[in-house]
Amino acid sequence: MLKTIKKILLSSLSILGITFLIWVVFLLNPGLSYANETQFDYITIYHNQALSEQTEEVINAAVAIIKHSDLFENGTSIQLCLNDDPTYPSLHPFAGQPLAYAMLNKTILKNCTIDF
């Protein structure tokens, strides 16, 4: 009886651990969920649909503002994940229903419409 309980417990923990590991890999690597990756300066945009022509202008204007901030550090990289993917914006379990949220060096747009 005790041997069976140990096997069941070990099997359950193994499945839980593997599932957690897969979830972390997907959460830390948005490129696995998105079809396209576009680089502007130190900002990487992950998207599935084509970007509008004004995207580069808007991103460059935002970068110019950010570079004058006291919080800016050279070598910073930002990964911007658009909400045109059905899976990635919903991976964070505690994010709730915000317009956007940030985690590590990732900014995820979730419940908004983007108009560059």
Stockholm file with secondary structure:
# STOCKHOLM 1.0

chainA/1-116         MLKTIKKILLSSLSILGITFLIWVVFLLNPGLSYANETQFDYITIYHNQALSEQTEEVINAAVAIIKHSDLFENGTSIQLCLNDDPTYPSLHPFAGQPLAYAMLNKTILKNCTIDF
#=GR chainA/1-116 SS CHHHHHHHHHHHHHHHHHHHHHHHHHHHCGGGTCSEEEEETTEEEEESSCCCTTHHHHHHHHHHHHHTSTTCCTTCCEEEECSCSSSGGGCCTTCCSCSEEEETTEEEECSSCCCC
#=GC SS_cons         CHHHHHHHHHHHHHHHHHHHHHHHHHHHCGGGTCSEEEEETTEEEEESSCCCTTHHHHHHHHHHHHHTSTTCCTTCCEEEECSCSSSGGGCCTTCCSCSEEEETTEEEECSSCCCC
//
